[in-house]
């Protein structure tokens, strides 16, 4: 696995007959083995180089946006080494949001009874509002709430750039150099966004208890889960 010539790596990349579940198993295994030998970022960069070389200009817009070996391995690798960084960057927001929504159920009951005017939501889907018996007239307010929450999280992410694990920076710098040399500067932003947001930040919003942001045996409540999903969609 650790051959300098990358012969086994090239062979693995040609295993197109594997189904998605088998690819997941293979990528997880490779990530763990490479990381055990402190070689994961090095081999990820090799996989990235191969993927960029194989991508034609017609498919540049889809680069790193599909479930390829590089994106699968990066997602697993990022989860392994990026959890502490995530916790310090957005963990408090998710914990407080989840706690607030647990208490909010009481506020909703009081609002339906007409005994309170305060109940904040982020739901922007009129059909979801209807199913939850929430006031559709507050849609504009909900859009504002969602926008503010997303801006707060994005601001925290921007401020934390210098705290990213050094392995992340090594990989992202390699992505920037390789993509820019073949597709130009504009393509770099899309490629970096595909790695960081689609494979790291957004999945952590979808299942925060799998990233150490909430206790593993206590997933977010239904309202928080929906709000985090919406925030993740906006960030994408």
C-alpha positions as CSV (number, residue, x, y, z in Angstrom):
1,X,0.0,0.0,0.0
2,X,2.9,2.4,0.7
3,X,4.8,1.8,-2.6
4,X,6.5,4.9,-3.8
5,X,5.6,4.2,-7.4
6,X,1.9,4.2,-6.7
7,X,1.3,1.1,-8.7
8,X,-1.3,-0.3,-6.3
9,X,-3.0,3.1,-6.1
10,X,-3.3,3.2,-9.9
11,X,-4.8,-0.4,-9.8
12,X,-7.3,0.7,-7.1
13,X,-8.5,3.6,-9.2
14,X,-9.3,1.3,-12.1
15,X,-11.7,-0.8,-10.0
16,X,-14.7,0.6,-11.7
17,X,-16.7,-2.6,-11.3
18,X,-17.1,-2.1,-7.5
19,X,-20.6,-1.0,-6.4
20,X,-21.0,2.1,-4.2
21,X,-21.1,0.1,-0.9
22,X,-17.9,-1.8,-1.9
23,X,-16.2,1.5,-2.8
24,X,-17.1,2.9,0.6
25,X,-15.6,-0.1,2.4
26,X,-12.4,0.1,0.3
27,X,-12.0,3.9,0.8
28,X,-12.6,3.6,4.5
29,X,-10.0,0.8,4.8
30,X,-7.4,2.7,2.7
31,X,-7.9,5.8,4.7
32,X,-7.4,4.0,8.0
33,X,-4.3,2.2,6.8
34,X,-2.7,5.3,5.2
35,X,-3.5,7.4,8.3
36,X,-2.0,4.7,10.6
37,X,1.3,5.2,8.7
38,X,0.9,9.0,8.6
39,X,0.7,8.9,4.8
40,X,-3.0,9.7,4.2
41,X,-2.6,13.3,3.0
42,X,0.2,12.3,0.7
43,X,-1.8,9.5,-1.0
44,X,-4.9,11.6,-1.1
45,X,-2.9,14.2,-3.1
46,X,-1.9,11.5,-5.5
47,X,-5.5,10.4,-6.0
48,X,-6.5,14.0,-6.5
49,X,-3.8,14.5,-9.2
50,X,-5.1,11.4,-11.1
51,X,-8.7,12.6,-10.9
52,X,-7.9,16.1,-12.2
53,X,-5.8,14.6,-15.0
54,X,-8.7,12.4,-16.0
55,X,-11.3,15.2,-16.0
56,X,-12.0,16.8,-19.3
57,X,-12.8,20.5,-19.7
58,X,-16.4,19.6,-20.5
59,X,-16.7,18.0,-17.1
60,X,-14.8,20.6,-15.1
61,X,-18.0,21.8,-13.4
62,X,-18.5,18.4,-11.8
63,X,-14.9,18.0,-10.5
64,X,-14.9,16.6,-7.0
65,X,-18.7,16.9,-6.8
66,X,-19.4,13.2,-7.4
67,X,-18.6,10.3,-5.1
68,X,-15.1,9.5,-6.4
69,X,-12.2,7.9,-4.6
70,X,-10.7,11.2,-3.7
71,X,-13.9,12.7,-2.3
72,X,-14.8,9.5,-0.4
73,X,-11.3,9.3,1.2
74,X,-11.2,13.0,2.0
75,X,-14.6,12.8,3.7
76,X,-13.4,9.9,5.9
77,X,-10.0,11.5,6.5
78,X,-11.6,14.8,7.4
79,X,-13.9,13.1,9.9
80,X,-11.0,11.5,11.6
81,X,-8.7,14.5,12.0
82,X,-11.2,17.4,11.7
83,X,-13.6,16.6,14.6
84,X,-11.7,18.6,17.3
85,X,-11.5,21.6,14.9
86,X,-15.2,21.4,14.1
87,X,-16.1,21.2,17.8
88,X,-14.2,24.4,18.6
89,X,-15.5,26.2,15.5
90,X,-19.3,25.4,15.3
91,X,-19.9,23.0,18.2
92,X,-21.2,25.6,20.6
93,X,-23.7,26.8,18.0
94,X,-25.1,23.3,17.4
95,X,-25.3,22.5,21.1
96,X,-27.1,25.7,21.9
97,X,-29.5,25.4,18.9
98,X,-30.4,21.9,19.9
99,X,-31.0,22.9,23.5
100,X,-33.0,25.9,22.4
101,X,-35.3,23.8,20.3
102,X,-35.9,21.3,23.1
103,X,-37.2,24.2,25.2
104,X,-39.0,25.7,22.2
105,X,-41.7,23.0,22.1
106,X,-43.2,24.5,25.2
107,X,-43.1,27.9,23.6
108,X,-45.0,26.6,20.6
109,X,-47.7,25.1,22.8
110,X,-48.1,28.5,24.5
111,X,-48.2,30.3,21.1
112,X,-51.0,28.0,19.8
113,X,-52.9,28.8,23.0
114,X,-52.4,32.5,22.3
115,X,-50.4,33.1,25.5
116,X,-47.0,34.0,23.9
117,X,-45.9,35.9,20.8
118,X,-42.4,34.6,20.8
119,X,-41.5,31.5,18.8
120,X,-38.7,31.7,16.3
121,X,-38.4,29.4,13.3
122,X,-36.2,28.9,10.2
123,X,-38.6,26.8,8.1
124,X,-38.8,28.3,4.6
125,X,-40.9,25.5,2.9
126,X,-44.6,26.5,2.9
127,X,-45.6,22.8,2.8
128,X,-43.5,22.1,5.8
129,X,-45.1,25.0,7.6
130,X,-48.5,23.6,6.8
131,X,-47.6,20.1,8.0
132,X,-46.3,21.5,11.3
133,X,-49.3,23.8,11.8
134,X,-47.1,26.8,11.8
135,X,-48.1,30.3,10.5
136,X,-47.3,30.7,6.8
137,X,-47.5,34.5,7.3
138,X,-44.1,34.4,9.1
139,X,-42.3,33.0,6.0
140,X,-40.3,36.2,5.5
141,X,-39.3,36.3,9.1
142,X,-38.2,32.6,8.9
143,X,-36.0,33.4,5.8
144,X,-34.4,36.2,7.8
145,X,-33.8,33.8,10.8
146,X,-32.2,31.2,8.5
147,X,-30.0,33.8,6.8
148,X,-28.8,35.2,10.2
149,X,-28.0,31.7,11.5
150,X,-26.1,30.8,8.4
151,X,-24.2,34.1,8.4
152,X,-23.2,33.4,12.0
153,X,-21.9,30.0,11.2
154,X,-20.1,31.1,8.0
155,X,-18.5,33.9,10.0
156,X,-17.2,31.4,12.5
157,X,-15.8,29.2,9.7
158,X,-14.1,32.2,8.1
159,X,-12.4,33.2,11.3
160,X,-11.2,29.7,11.9
161,X,-9.2,29.3,8.7
162,X,-5.9,29.5,10.6
163,X,-7.1,26.8,12.9
164,X,-7.7,24.2,10.1
165,X,-5.6,21.0,10.6
166,X,-2.3,21.3,8.7
167,X,-3.1,18.2,6.7
168,X,-6.2,20.0,5.4
169,X,-4.1,23.0,4.3
170,X,-1.6,20.6,2.6
171,X,-4.4,18.9,0.6
172,X,-6.2,22.1,-0.3
173,X,-3.0,23.8,-1.5
174,X,-2.4,20.7,-3.7
175,X,-6.0,21.0,-5.1
176,X,-5.5,24.7,-5.8
177,X,-2.2,24.1,-7.6
178,X,-3.4,21.2,-9.7
179,X,-6.8,22.6,-10.6
180,X,-5.5,26.0,-11.5
181,X,-2.8,24.6,-13.7
182,X,-5.4,22.7,-15.8
183,X,-8.6,24.7,-15.6
184,X,-7.7,28.2,-14.4
185,X,-8.3,30.3,-11.3
186,X,-12.1,30.3,-11.5
187,X,-12.3,26.5,-11.2
188,X,-10.2,26.6,-8.0
189,X,-13.0,28.1,-5.9
190,X,-15.5,25.5,-7.0
191,X,-13.0,22.7,-6.3
192,X,-12.1,23.9,-2.9
193,X,-15.8,24.4,-2.0
194,X,-16.6,20.9,-3.1
195,X,-14.0,19.5,-0.8
196,X,-14.5,21.6,2.3
197,X,-18.2,22.2,2.3
198,X,-19.7,19.2,0.5
199,X,-17.4,16.7,2.1
200,X,-16.7,18.2,5.6
201,X,-18.8,21.1,6.9
202,X,-22.2,20.2,5.4
203,X,-22.1,16.5,6.4
204,X,-21.3,17.6,10.0
205,X,-24.6,19.5,10.0
206,X,-26.5,16.5,8.7
207,X,-25.2,14.1,11.4
208,X,-23.6,16.3,14.1
209,X,-23.6,13.4,16.6
210,X,-21.3,11.4,14.2
211,X,-18.7,14.3,14.3
212,X,-18.6,14.7,18.1
213,X,-20.7,17.9,18.0
214,X,-23.4,16.1,20.0
215,X,-23.3,12.9,22.1
216,X,-23.2,10.0,19.8
217,X,-26.2,8.3,21.3
218,X,-28.2,11.6,21.3
219,X,-28.9,12.8,17.7
220,X,-30.4,16.3,17.3
221,X,-34.1,16.6,17.9
222,X,-36.4,16.8,14.8
223,X,-36.6,20.6,14.7
224,X,-32.8,21.1,15.0
225,X,-32.2,18.4,12.4
226,X,-34.4,20.3,9.9
227,X,-32.7,23.6,10.7
228,X,-29.2,22.2,10.3
229,X,-30.2,20.6,7.0
230,X,-31.5,24.0,5.8
231,X,-28.3,25.8,7.0
232,X,-26.2,23.1,5.2
233,X,-28.2,23.7,2.0
234,X,-27.6,27.4,2.1
235,X,-23.8,26.9,2.7
236,X,-23.6,24.7,-0.3
